[in-house]
Amino acid sequence: MKRSALGVLALSLILLLNIVFTQLAVHQYYHERYGAVLIYAGLNVILFPLAVLIYKKERDKGGNARE
């Protein structure tokens, strides 16, 4: 099963964004800015299905597609 560099880079970027948004949410929560916390948490939730789609696309590349 061969992975493309673009897929690995995209998943790495999404992981980085998840870490950044989580850190920003914690920071804003500490300063009691709950509106910003909801925005960062929402962005974190939106990134998860995107990562799953990229992972499935990369996994199914090649001759051994699982269902």
N, C-alpha and C positions, 0 to 999 in steps of 0.2 A: 504494500500500500504506500504509494508515493504522495508526499505532501508538497504542495506548491509553496514557494517562498511568500507569495502574496497572501495566501490563506493564513500562514503562520504569523506573518507580520500584522494582518488584520486582527487576529485573535489576541496577539500581544498588545496591540493598541487598545483594544476593548478592555483588556485586563488593567492596563495602565489607567484608563479613564474610570473604571470602577473603583480603583484605589483612590484616585484623586477626588471623585465625587463623594466617596465615603468619608474621606478626611475632611472635606469641606462641610459636609453635613454635620459631622461631630463638632467641628469648630463653630459653626453657626448655632448649633444647639447650646453649646457652652455659653454663647453670648445672647441667648434667648431670642434669636431671630428665627421664629418657627416657620415663617413663610418661606424663607430661603432653605430651611431644612427640608420642607416638603418638595421643593423644586429639585434639589440635589438627590433626594431619595427617589423621586419620580424618574429622573434621568438614569439613575442606577437600575431601576426596574425595567426601563425601556431598553437598556443595553443588553440585558440578559437574553431575550428572545433573538436579538440580532446575532449574538454570539452562538446560540444554538443553531441558527440557520447556516451560518458560515461553517460551523463544525460539521454539520450534516452534509453540506455541499462538498467539503474537503474529504470527508470519510467515504462518500460515494464515488469519488473519482477513481478511475481505474476499472478493472474487470470484476472485482469482488464487491458488488453493491449489496448491502444488507438491507433488509426491510423489517 
